[in-house]
């Protein structure tokens, strides 16, 4: 590969072809202002080249990690609890169904909170008739997630002889490592637009 800027200038790819490359790499859309069609042609070209380079570098890292045999072993154990509140509830209460708590392997607490809350709302949408009386207009949902090893090592967590669980950590007043909340409008928007597979 050459570092000669003149050689790179002579080999610049047309804008149309750069968009094709971005599509082939399954690249997410660029920032609209940066790649705006109103921007000068040369600026659009520069932004696309930079975006493709960044995405290609990130994709290469992801491919390497995917190819690592022990990549799955790097996931940690997280425990989660989904709770609800509404206008008539005092504080947050455990949400109904066996899908409202558990232990899962993942890379981050934030990813777990997002995933389990989405799965729970999908479960509600799929079994709407079972929860009809509970699905009030003011319903809010919250997913709290604890990293099992970190929470179990907490001074308050060590006093419990119970197995590690979200309820144990909550009872010990150990703060969760991630919290995600869905407000009533978000829940009803999802429920109203949910299409069963």
N, C-alpha and C positions, 0 to 999 in steps of 0.2 A: 504494500500500500504506500502511496506517495503522500508527502507532506507539502508538495508544491501547490501553492494557491492558484497559480496560473493554470496548471493542469486541471485542478478542480473546477475552475471557472469554465474552462473549455468543455467539461463533461457534465455541466448542470443539466438536470432532467427537466423537461417541460412540466408546467404546473399540472396539466391534465394527468400526466403519467405519475406524478407524485401522489395525487389523490388515489390512483389505482393501487399504488404501493401501500398506502395507508390502509386501504380497504383489505388488501391481501394479508396484511399483518394483523387484521382484526383490531385495529387501533380505535380507541374511543374518540369521540368528536373533540376537536380542539376548541379552545376558548373562542367563542364567536367573534369577540372584538379583535383578537389577534389574527385570525385567518379570514377576516371580513372581505367580501368581494369588493368593497369600496376601497380597500387598502391598495396601494400600488402593487403591481404584479410582482416586482422584485421582493417586496416585503412579505407577500403571501408565500412566495417560494422559500424565503429564509425561515419563516415560521414553520412551514411544513417540514423542511429539512431538520430543523431542531427538534420538532415534535416526534418525527419518525426515529431520529437518533435516540432520544430519551426512551421511547417506547420499545425500540429494538434492544436497548441495553437492559431494560427491566424484564422484557420477555426472555432474554438469554439467561438472566438470573433465575427466573421462574422455571425455565426448562432444566437448568442444572439442578435445582432443588428437587424437581419432580423426578429426575433421574437418580437421585441419591436414595439408596435402599433404605436408609434409616430415617427418611424424611418424616414418615408417619409417627416414628418413635419420639419426635420432638414435641408432639402435642401434649398438653397438660390436662389434668382433671379439673373440671369446674362443676360446681353444684349451683342449681338455680331454683328460684321460687317466683312464681307468677301470682300477683295479688291484684285485687280490684278495689275500687271505691266508687261511690256515687253520691248523689245529694243526700241520700238517707242513711249512708253507712258512716260509722265512726272510724276514721282512720282507714288503713289498708288491711284487707282480710284475704286469706288464702282463696284463690280462684278455684272454682269447681273443676273436676275431671282429673284423671291420672296424668294428663299432659301438663299440669301446672307446676310440677317439680321433678327433679331428677339430677343425674350426674351425666356429664358429657365430656368427650375429649375435644380439645380445640387449641388454637394458638393464642387467642386473646379473650379476655372477659367481655370486651365490647362486642366481639363477633358472636359470642354465645348469647348475650342479651338480645341482640337484634334478631338472631336466628330463632331462638325459642319463642320470642314474642310473636314473630310472624307466623310460626307454625301453630301457635296456640290460637291466634285469630282465625287462621285457615281452618283449624279444627272446629271452632265455633261456627264458621260459615257453612261447613260441611254438615254439621249436626244442629242446625238452627232450631229445629223443632224441639230438641232436647233442652235447649237453653232459652226458649222463647220468653218465659216469665222473668228470667234473670237479665236479659238483654235490654236494659232500660236506656233511655235517651242520654242519661248523664253518666253512663258507665266509662270509667277510665281504667286502664290496665298498666301494671308496672312489673318489669322483670328485674330482679336483683340477682347478681351473680357473684360467687365467691371462688377464688382460686383455692382448691382444697388444701394443698400443702401449706400455703401461706396462712390461711385462716386457722388451720389446725395447730400451727406453731405459735399463734397469737397467745399471749398470757391468759386471756379469758377463755380461749378455746381449749387450753390444756386441762382445765378443771373438770371438763365434761367427760364422763365415762361412756356417753352415747357415741354411736358411729357418726362420722362426719356427714353432715347434711345441712341444707340451707336452713332448716328449722333450728338446728343446733346452733349454728353461727348467729342466726337472728336472735335467738334467746340469750346468747352470750353478749349481745350488743356489739358484735364485730361488724364494722362497716363493710358493705359489699365493695367489690373491686370494680363493678360496673352496674349502672342502673339505666334502664331505658323505659320510657313512659309513652303510652299512646293515649291521646285525649279523645273524648267522645266523638268529635267530628272526624278524626282520623279512623276510628274503629268503624263508624257507620258508613264512611266513604268506601272503605275496603269491603264491608259486608254487602253493600248495595251494588258494587261492581264485581263481586266475586263470581266467577264462572266455573262451575264444577268441571274437572277434567273428563 
